[in-house]
Amino acid sequence: MSKLVTPLVLIAAIGTAGCGTTTGERAGSGALMGAAGGALIGSLSADAGAGALIGAGVGAVGGYLYDQHEKGYID
């Protein structure tokens, strides 16, 4: 099953890369990419759920910070 999940997770992450023009959209796409990456990495250590949660949090913060940078609020 994991051999099928890994390519699907990667496709989903690539599909959401660079999505969004608003703060919410960028934070959301960052969370999706982070969750996908976290689940992928977490599956290597047999804890995909925790990896997905951590990745989603990190991705959401990253998407928010990217949005703020694009708007010129932070350097």
C-alpha positions as CSV (number, residue, x, y, z in Angstrom):
1,M,0.0,0.0,0.0
2,S,2.8,2.5,0.8
3,K,4.3,2.0,-2.6
4,L,1.0,3.4,-4.0
5,V,0.7,6.2,-1.4
6,T,4.1,7.7,-2.0
7,P,3.6,8.7,-5.6
8,L,0.1,10.0,-4.9
9,V,1.4,12.2,-2.1
10,L,4.2,13.6,-4.3
11,I,1.7,14.3,-7.1
12,A,-0.6,16.1,-4.7
13,A,2.3,18.2,-3.3
14,I,3.4,19.2,-6.8
15,G,-0.1,20.0,-7.8
16,T,-0.5,22.5,-5.0
17,A,3.0,24.1,-5.3
18,G,2.8,27.8,-5.9
19,C,-1.0,28.0,-5.5
20,G,-2.7,31.0,-4.1
21,T,-2.8,34.7,-4.3
22,T,-4.3,35.5,-0.9
23,T,-2.9,34.9,2.5
24,G,-5.3,32.1,3.3
25,E,-4.7,30.4,0.0
26,R,-0.9,30.5,0.4
27,A,-1.0,29.3,3.9
28,G,-3.4,26.5,2.9
29,S,-1.3,25.3,0.0
30,G,1.7,25.5,2.2
31,A,-0.1,23.3,4.8
32,L,-1.1,20.8,2.1
33,M,2.5,20.6,0.8
34,G,3.9,20.3,4.3
35,A,1.4,17.6,5.3
36,A,2.3,15.6,2.2
37,G,6.0,15.9,2.8
38,G,5.6,15.2,6.5
39,A,3.5,12.1,5.8
40,L,6.1,10.9,3.3
41,I,8.9,11.4,5.7
42,G,6.9,10.1,8.7
43,S,6.1,6.9,6.8
44,L,9.7,6.1,6.7
45,S,9.7,6.0,10.5
46,A,6.3,4.3,10.8
47,D,4.5,7.4,12.0
48,A,3.0,9.1,9.0
49,G,0.2,10.8,11.0
50,A,2.6,12.7,13.3
51,G,4.7,13.6,10.3
52,A,1.7,15.0,8.5
53,L,0.6,17.1,11.5
54,I,4.0,18.6,12.0
55,G,4.5,19.1,8.2
56,A,1.1,20.8,8.0
57,G,1.9,23.2,10.8
58,V,5.3,24.1,9.3
59,G,3.9,24.4,5.8
60,A,1.1,26.8,7.0
61,V,3.6,29.0,8.7
62,G,5.9,28.9,5.7
63,G,3.0,29.8,3.4
64,Y,2.0,32.7,5.6
65,L,5.5,34.1,5.8
66,Y,5.9,33.7,2.0
67,D,2.7,35.7,1.5
68,Q,3.9,38.5,3.9
69,H,7.2,38.6,2.1
70,E,5.5,38.9,-1.3
71,K,3.3,41.7,0.0
72,G,6.4,43.6,1.2
73,Y,5.6,43.4,4.9
74,I,8.8,41.5,5.8
75,D,12.2,41.3,4.1
